[in-house]
């Protein structure tokens, strides 16, 4: 379980047959078997040292995420799992990606906020509601506008600085996780 508040960015150092080696910008208290979200997808830490750590991405995760498009030296947004006594500053995030979306617009506003529009499969549009939460590349954001094929979010300068979202360009693929509580409510309706 995560909150969608990105702690660090980490460069991809190596990709080898589903195994990603990532710069250790995190912490010295890592443990093998620990869950760490990378662009919102929960991955299990296999090995680590002071400079880097590695995790394996199975075929199912490659199909559901933007990992198939990732390249060495690109950044992941990383977040460690929640501790029971933590504040939840974002929203409840499972780390299980629902789908990928495509960046349709990146627009810097006069106040230096960034408007990001992302398209996604229409059959998932019922999971989006204005002012409801969504996770893009693991970052907890609020939907400011939507239609049956896209959502728009606004990023404050701090979010731009701390995440890889400001690096996105038109046509880039992003990981989307729709609001977990909303999915449960809709499933019961």
C-alpha positions, 0 to 999 in steps of 0.5 A: 500500500502506498500514498502516491506521494513520491519520495525520490526519482531514481535513474534506470542503470540497466535493463536485462531480461526483465530485471531492472537495476536502479540507482539507489537514491532511497535509503540504507534500510532497504530489505530484500523482499521489500515493496517499492513503487516504481512509476506507481507499480509495486515491485519486490526488491531482489538485491541491493547495495549502496549504489543500486538495487534490482527487481524483476518485472514479469511479463504480466507487469510489462503488459500493464505498465509503461516499463516496456518503453523505459530506457536506461538513464530514464527516471522512475518515480519511487515510493516506499510502502506505507508504515502503519503509523504514517500520515497519508498525504495523497490517497490509498494506492495499491501499486497495481496499475490499471492501464497505461495512458498516452500524454496528449498535452503538456502545457505550462501555465503563467503561474508555473503550474503544469496541465497534463492531459492523458488519454486512456481506453474509453471502457475505463472512463467510469472510474474517473470523476471530476475532483477525484484522485488518480495516480499517474506514474505513481503520483497522487493527483486530482482530476480537474477535467475529464471526458470519456477518453482523457483526464486532465490534471494540474501539477504544482511546481513542487510536484514537477520538481520531485517527479518525472512528470515534467519530463513527459512529452507528447505521445509518452506512455504513463502508468494509471491507477484509478482511485482504489476506493472509487473502484470498490464503490463502483463495484458494489453499485 
